[in-house]
Amino acid sequence: SLSPPSHFMCPITKKIMGDPMLSKHGIHYERAAILGWLDDGHMYCPVSHKQLRPSNLISDKSLRMKIQAWVKKTNYAMPNGNSLSSSAHGAGTSAARVHGAANGIDDDVDADKR
């Protein structure tokens, strides 16, 4: 079976990301996975082991679009719980969005371009 490119994979879940976030250390994670990691009391990056806070994460819409294009092109079956549809930011991520807003996460990489 077809394997996704390694940079499409979350280092926490080991699955293709549906809603990638970029840390200040340059590492991508699935939104729910990294926010859950930090919510569990970890105050460091699980890969680099450097200090990490929710405010050090941004949504990476460019990578999400690249993953969406690859999934569509290859007909890759997304694992349960990961959605790349335009409704990916629906009910499933609303709690993460509220959490992110409460912790100062810049949820929109392109906010400064408006």
N, C-alpha and C positions, 0 to 999 in steps of 0.2 A: 504494500500500500504506500501511497504518497506521504512523505513526511514534510511538514511545514519547515521553512527556513528557520534556523536556530534563533535568529533575532525576532521572530514572531512569537517565541515561546516565553512564558512567564517562568522565572527561576524558582518561584514558590510553588505554583500549581503543576509545573511541567506540562502545561497545556497551552495551545494557541490562545493569544489574548484577544478578547472582544472589545475591551475598553482599556487600552494601555495608558499607563501613567509613567512619566519620566522623573527620576529622582535627580537631585542636584549633583549626584555622583555619576550621572550618565547611564543609569541602569533602568531598564523598563520593567514594569510589573503590571499584572492585571489589577485594576482599581480595587475590587473587593478584596483581593488577596493581600495587597500591601496595607490597605486601611485596616483590615482585620489584624494583621501582624502588629501594627502600631497600637491598635485598640487593646491588644492583649498585653500591653505594657512594655513591649520592646522599644527601645529608644535608639535603635541603630539599624543600619541597612543590613539585611540578611546576607548580602553578597560581599560587600566591601567591609562590613563591620564598623563603618564610620557612623557618627551621630546622624540621625535622621528624624525629622518631624513631619507631620502632615503638610505643614506650610512649605516644605522643601520639595513638594511634588506638583507636577503640572500634567494636565491631560494632554496626550500627544495625538492630536487629530490627524496629523500627517501619516504617522505610522498606522493608525486605525484605518485610514483610507487605503494604504498599501496592502494591509492584511485583507480588507474587504475585496479589493481587486483580485488578489491572489486566490482567495476562497472562491470567488465567482468564476475565475478563469479555470480553476482546477476541479471545480465541483467538490471541494473538500467538505466533509461532514463535520461541522462544529460539534465539540463535546457538549453534553448537557450543561446548562448553566451559562454558556457563553453565547451571546447573540450579537450578530454584526448588522442586523437590520437597522433601519432608520429609527426604529422604536427601541433601540438598545438603551436609550436613556429614559425609558419609561419607568414603570413602578419598580422594576428590579434594581434600579440604581438611585431611586429618589432618596433613600436613607443615606447612601454614600454621599450624595450631593449635599444633603442637609448637614451631614457630619463634616464634609469638606468645607462648607461655607462657615460653619461654626469654628473651624480650625484655621481659617484663612487660606485655604488652598485656592490658588488661581486656577479655576476650572476651565478657563478658556485661553489657550495659548495665543489666539489671535485677538484678544480683547484690546490690546494696545494698537491694533491696526485699524480700529473702527473710527 
